[in-house]
Amino acid sequence: MGLALTPAAQAKFCVRLALDPARPLAGTTARVLMTTVGGPDGQPFAVAGYPPRMLVNVAGPSTLLEVPLQRAIGKPAVWWARVRFPRAGTWTLSWALWSGSSSPCAPTLRVRVR
């Protein structure tokens, strides 16, 4: 049995961001994980067809990257990408399709790169 959602229903989701490892070294690759959830405290929620492309912004010392995410195989609520932090410092990750400041539905993730 499939679940059909209207565009308005699909738009009512939030995201959680994580980084593995949580404290990466400059010049090494880390994995960004974004999970779509059905509200600020909701369970993982698969977003079907909206938006067509997921992106995460990675901002750091004199650098701004827009990184495309791909859906994880077998986990329709999880999106991921590999990111290389070119230098040490404090970096901020945010969902690129959220136009406001950090909120419970689209939090930013501050990362200390060593």
N, C-alpha and C positions, 0 to 999 in steps of 0.2 A: 504494500500500500504506500503510495507516494504522498508527499505533503506539498500542496501548492500554496504559495504565498503571494499576496498582492504586492506591488512595488512599495506601497506605504508600509506594509508590515515588515518587509525586508529591510527597510531603512532604519527600523528601530532596533539597532543592535549596538553593542559597545565592543571595545577591544581591550586586551591585556597584552602588554609587551614584556618580553624577557630576553636576556642575553646569556649565551653559554660560550665561554666561561663568563661569569658575572664581572670579573675584573681582568680583562684581557691585557696582554702586553702590546706595546706599540709595534707595528709591523707584522703582527700575527693576525690570523683569521679568526673571527668569532661568528657564531650563528645567532641571528636575530629571529625570535619566534613571536608571532602575533596570533593570538587566539580571539576569534569572534565569539561573543557571549550575548545572551539574551537579556541584557541590562547590566547595571554596575555590579551587582552581586549575583548575576545569573550563571547558568550552566553553559558549557560550550554550545554554540549555535551555528549550524552550517548556513552560510549565506549563498544562495543559489542565484547566479547570474547578475548580482549587483554587489558592488560595482564591478565593471568588467576587468579592472586591473587594481591590485592592491599595491601601495607604495609606503615606504617608511622614510622619513627625513632623518638624516644623521648629521648633526651640526657639532662642530668642534672648533679648536683653535684655527681661525682663518680658513675654515673648510665647511662647505655645505654640500651634502650628497643626497640625491633622491634615488633610493634603492628599490627596484621592483621585487616583489615577493612572489613566491610560487606556492601553490597549495600543496600541503603534505599528502603523500600517497596514503590512502586509508584513514585519513583524519580530516574530514571536510571542513572542520572549524579552525584548523591550524594552517598558517601561512609561514614561510620561512625564507631566509636569504643569508648568504655569507657576506660579511663585511670585514674589510681590513682597515684598521685605524692607523693612519700613517704616522701619527706622533702621540706622545703622552699628553695627558691633560684631562680636563673634564669635557665630556661629550654628552649631547642630549639627543635621544631618539624620540620621535613622535610619529603618529599616524599622519601621513601626508594628505589624506582626504578629509581631515578635520580642520576647519578653518578658524577655530577659536583657540583660546588658551587651554591649558591643561584642565581637564574636567574628569569626573568619575567615569564617563563613557569613553574618553580618549586621553588617558593619562600620558604624561611624558615620562621617560626613563632616563635618569641621570646616571652616567657611567664614568668611573674614574679609570682611565687607561694608564697603566704603569709603563 
